Amino acid sequence: MDRLWSPWRSKYIESFNEQKEEPDDFCLFCDALNTPDKDEAKFVLYRGKLCYVIMNLYPYNSGHLMVVPHRHLSMLTEMTDEEYLEIMQLLKKCSEALNEVMNPHGFNIGTNIGRVSGAGIDHHIHFHIVPRWNGDTNFMPVLGDTKVISEEMPKTYQKLKKHLTNPAPQD
């Protein structure tokens, strides 16, 4: 069996063992949801009726996005059918935008439920969509313990924001 290693993520995982400045009840996703005036600073790309799209601050690749339900839930079984449907619709919308802006060769799409499964934030469920390119795992992360993200996040944000515009308000 082949293994796909991502040693650059160890810095992110180790950060959970360090002293946190936020209170125990702080949720990064709820904070981003509840501060709509800071969408660009927090990399929120799209706000739907029940879910929203945010860029991952510790991306596996450029364009790594997450779809997050508004409600603070930790388990898939707690989601309503409407939330699940909107998440699937937003994952489709994200893949279309990423295809248009970044032209990836494929995607990884999924969720990690619980800390043991690899969830960095395990108390608020979220779904990842990671654009992939042939050869995007190379010697840098394998030998140099460094992941090269080829574009600054604010630039990627601006490109994707044009393709992930919120729908017009309904009367």
N, C-alpha and C positions, 0 to 999 in steps of 0.2 A: 504494500500500500504506500502510495506517495503521501507526503505531508506538505502542507502549505504553512509556512511559518510567517509570523508577523511580529518579529521582536521589537519593532518600534512602538508597538502598543504597550509594551511593558511599562514604559514611563507613565502612561495613562492609568494602567491598572495599579501601579505602585502608588499613585497619587491618592488612592482611597485609603491607604494606610497612614498617610500624613495627616497632620492636624488640619481640620477644616475650619474655614472662617464662617461658613454658613451655619445657622442653627440646624439641629437634627431634623426639623420638620420642613426644611427648605427643599424645594423641588425646582430644578433648572427649567423643566418644561412648563410647569405652572407659572413660574416667574416670566418666562418668555411670552406665554399666552396673555398674562395679565398686564403686560406693559406694551400695548400696541404702538405707542409713540416711539418705541425703541426697536422697531422691527429690523431696521437696517443694521443697527449696532449688534443685535442679537441674532442676525442672519435668518429671520423669519421671512420666508419667501411668499407664502400664500396662507390665507385664512379662510377656511371653509365653514360650513354651518356647524359641524360637529368635530372637525379635525383640522390640523394645520400642518404646513411643511416648513421644516427648518434645516439649515445646513449643519452638518456634524462638525463640531469644533476640533475633533481629533480624527480627521478623515483617513480612511484606508486609501482613498484615491481622490483626486480632484473631482468635485461634483457629488461627493457622498452626501446624500440627503436622508432625512428621516421624516416619516409621517406619524403624527402624534394625535391621539384623541384629546379633546378638550378636557374631558373628565379624567380625574386622577384615579387610574385603575392600574392594577399590577398583573392581572390575569386576563388571558384571552376570553375565558368563560364569563367574565364580568361585562364584556362589551355587548351592546345591543346590535341587532341585525343592521340597523341604520348606520351605526358607527363603523361596523365592519365593511359595509358596502361603500361608504364614503372613503375609507382607507384604501380599498381596492381601486376605486375610481381615481384617487389622488396618486397612487402608485403608477397607474397607467398614464396619467397626466404628466407626472415627473419623468417617466421613461420617454415620453414623446418630447418633452422639453430638453432632456439630456441628449437625446438623439439629434435634435435640431442644433443644439449649441455645441456639443462636444464630440459627436459622432463616435461613440464607443462601439466596441466589437461585441459587447454583451453586458449583462448585469448580474449582480448577486442581489437578491431580494429576500428579506426574512426578518425574523425577530428572535431575540434571546429572552426567554422568560425565566426569571430567577437568576440570582448571582452565580449559582453553580453552572449555568449554561453559558456564562460569559457576558451577561448584562452588566454594563458599567453603571447604568441607572436602572435598578431593578424594581423600584417602587412606582414607576409610571411607564406603562407599556408603550412601545414605539416600534415602528417598522423601518428598516434600513433599505435603501436602494443605492447600490454602489456600482458606478459605471466601471467597466473593465475593458482593457485593451490587450491585444496580443503583446506579450513581453513586459507587462506592467510590474511583474516581479522580476527583479534583476539583481545584480551583485550588490547594489547599495544597501538594501535592507538585509540581505543575507550575510554579507561580509562586514559591512560598515555600520550595522545597527542604526541605519538612517533611512528614512523613507523620504523620497523626493516628491513633493507635491508641486506640480509644474506651473501652477498659477496661484496668485494671491487670492484669498477667499473673497475680499471685497470686489475684485474684478469678476470672479465667477458668479458672485451674488448678482451683480448688475446684469450680466448676460442672461442668467436664468430668470431673473425677475421680469424681464421683458416677455418671457414665454409662459410665465406662471402668474398672470394677472388675475385678480379677483373678479368674479362675475359682477355685472351691473346689479345694483340693489333692485330687489323685486318690490313692487308696490302692493 
